[in-house]
Amino acid sequence: MNPKPIEQARDADLRLSFVALQRAAQRAREIAEQTGTAIVTSRDGILEYCQPQKETASMLKQTPAPYNEK
């Protein structure tokens, strides 16, 4: 296995694949919320079912910048 981070790959498709996977995951959350279906993930070989919450998907899209009060 290559020990280098994927961001340092020579192939542009490979370098940008992580960002594409993040966009796909966000879109899957949005669709699951709209259709009322569970999101299924596998962690250590165990399937996990998660019902998306309306606040979660909208909050991920609209996360405000940190506010520093002076």
Contacts in CASP RR format, 6 or more apart in sequence:
PFRMAT RR
TARGET T0000
AUTHOR 0000-0000-0000
METHOD contacts of the structure
MODEL  1
MNPKPIEQARDADLRLSFVALQRAAQRAREIAEQTGTAIVTSRDGILEYC
QPQKETASMLKQTPAPYNEK
6 14 0 8 1.000
6 15 0 8 1.000
6 17 0 8 1.000
6 18 0 8 1.000
7 15 0 8 1.000
7 18 0 8 1.000
8 15 0 8 1.000
9 15 0 8 1.000
26 57 0 8 1.000
26 60 0 8 1.000
26 61 0 8 1.000
28 39 0 8 1.000
29 39 0 8 1.000
29 52 0 8 1.000
29 56 0 8 1.000
29 57 0 8 1.000
29 60 0 8 1.000
30 57 0 8 1.000
31 37 0 8 1.000
32 38 0 8 1.000
32 39 0 8 1.000
32 52 0 8 1.000
33 52 0 8 1.000
33 53 0 8 1.000
33 54 0 8 1.000
33 56 0 8 1.000
33 57 0 8 1.000
36 51 0 8 1.000
36 52 0 8 1.000
38 49 0 8 1.000
38 50 0 8 1.000
38 51 0 8 1.000
38 52 0 8 1.000
39 49 0 8 1.000
39 50 0 8 1.000
39 51 0 8 1.000
39 52 0 8 1.000
40 47 0 8 1.000
40 48 0 8 1.000
40 49 0 8 1.000
40 50 0 8 1.000
41 47 0 8 1.000
41 48 0 8 1.000
41 50 0 8 1.000
42 48 0 8 1.000
END
